[in-house]
Amino acid sequence: MKPASFRYVAASDVADAVALLTEHGDTAKLLAGGQSLVPMMNLRLSRPGVLIDLNRMPQRNTIAVEDGLLRVGLLVRQKEAEHSPIVLAQIPLLAEAIAEIGHAQIRSRGTLVGSCCHADPAAETPAVLLALDGSVRVQGPQGAREIAASDFFLGYFQTALAPDEVATDLLFPIPAQGTGSAFLEFARRHGDFALVAVAALVHLDAEGAVQGAALSLAGVGPSPLRATGAEQFLIGRRAEPAVLLEAARIAAQGIEPTDDVQASAAYRTQLAQTLVERALLIAASRAAREVA
Ligand SMILES: Cc1cc2nc3c(=O)[nH]c(=O)nc-3n(C[C@H](O)[C@H](O)[C@H](O)COP(=O)(O)OP(=O)(O)OC[C@H]3O[C@@H](n4cnc5c(N)ncnc54)[C@H](O)[C@@H]3O)c2cc1C
């Protein structure tokens, strides 16, 4: 399969990419790792007239901690973040999630920012960004702005990015001390997109009661979603197996997946409950080790 013909132009920096987007309008597409866009072009599901390559920009592959946030620049490859000592130390949940993305070859090109802009409902990185109440920093002709993850993912492959904006960074708040986390998913084959994926964070106080919890699920709707009912239920309770099971039941009751060729809605709902329960058990035991 070959793509329809297009014009190629390399952006020298973010301002240049914004100017090129403004100039070429709807016909233009940004190219990051190309691991979603190029297959879509080859299948002719996407036919950009102009491809604006972001890969030549200097200094956009930074992973840094700034003001309690982990900042991931637009050219950080999934594989770089997966093995980054900063990510492993500050947000192991993110490294654990990235390890589930496709195959090593894909992760060596694909970017975290590109994954969020692509907004596949089963993708791992958006689920983690949402669980952590993170945000996306974007730049357009009017300047820079930050969009909370809860406002960024609008539906199947839809985001709040304007057509002339470039996403420059992902901002992940670093969890407080005493927080344990876990990322679990189930896919039909190794490397496939998840049928259901779960990101869980549990913050315990010194007495072992849940002080805070965050649960986000991917693959169960048009975009990742937070299981807020289950999160609220957990607050103030001890993280015991029966409590975590009840939280998982509440989370599963709160989703409305649809039947598709991969799985029925009932199967996805049951899978979500099982994965939430297991993820909470792991996150709670990791949190308990932190506070011990
Ligand atoms: C076989 C296979 C298996 C895969 N499995 C998984 C999986 O299990 N989980 C998963 O999450 N992903 C999976 N992927 C997708 C992979 O993670 C992609 O890398 C990712 O979705 C897109 O990142 P990218 O950098 O390759 O972006 P690209 O493909 O270059 O771009 C994707 C989209 O985002 C836009 N975009 C990119 N960067 C920016 C930016 N800075 N600002 C604004 N718009 C931008 C592009 O214009 C395009 O519309 C798989 C891919 C393949 C080929």
The ligand as a Gaussian input file, in Angstrom:
#p B3LYP/6-31G(d) Opt

LIG

0 1
 C        1.248000      -2.239000      14.845000
 C        0.987000      -1.067000      15.759000
 C        0.575000      -1.317000      17.050000
 C        0.319000      -0.246000      17.915000
 N       -0.097000      -0.522000      19.175000
 C       -0.363000       0.506000      20.007000
 C       -0.808000       0.267000      21.329000
 O       -0.948000      -0.880000      21.778000
 N       -1.076000       1.335000      22.112000
 C       -0.928000       2.632000      21.658000
 O       -1.193000       3.572000      22.405000
 N       -0.497000       2.887000      20.428000
 C       -0.207000       1.864000      19.586000
 N        0.223000       2.138000      18.316000
 C        0.303000       3.540000      17.882000
 C        1.599000       4.206000      18.353000
 O        1.622000       4.331000      19.764000
 C        1.772000       5.583000      17.729000
 O        3.101000       5.899000      17.824000
 C        1.001000       6.720000      18.361000
 O       -0.378000       6.479000      18.371000
 C        1.164000       8.022000      17.565000
 O        2.382000       8.586000      17.864000
 P        3.319000       9.052000      16.694000
 O        4.401000       9.859000      17.316000
 O        3.715000       7.878000      15.887000
 O        2.371000      10.052000      15.885000
 P        2.026000      10.178000      14.310000
 O        1.607000       8.867000      13.768000
 O        3.164000      10.876000      13.638000
 O        0.807000      11.173000      14.418000
 C       -0.450000      10.752000      14.917000
 C       -1.435000      11.922000      14.853000
 O       -1.108000      12.916000      15.809000
 C       -0.828000      14.169000      15.170000
 N        0.304000      14.741000      15.893000
 C        1.479000      14.130000      16.164000
 N        2.270000      14.937000      16.898000
 C        1.566000      16.081000      17.081000
 C        1.844000      17.298000      17.772000
 N        3.000000      17.501000      18.417000
 N        0.887000      18.264000      17.777000
 C       -0.306000      18.074000      17.146000
 N       -0.615000      16.946000      16.467000
 C        0.312000      15.972000      16.442000
 C       -0.508000      13.828000      13.716000
 O       -0.757000      14.901000      12.844000
 C       -1.428000      12.647000      13.491000
 O       -2.734000      13.100000      13.223000
 C        0.506000       1.101000      17.448000
 C        0.957000       1.342000      16.146000
 C        1.194000       0.283000      15.299000
 C        1.674000       0.554000      13.902000

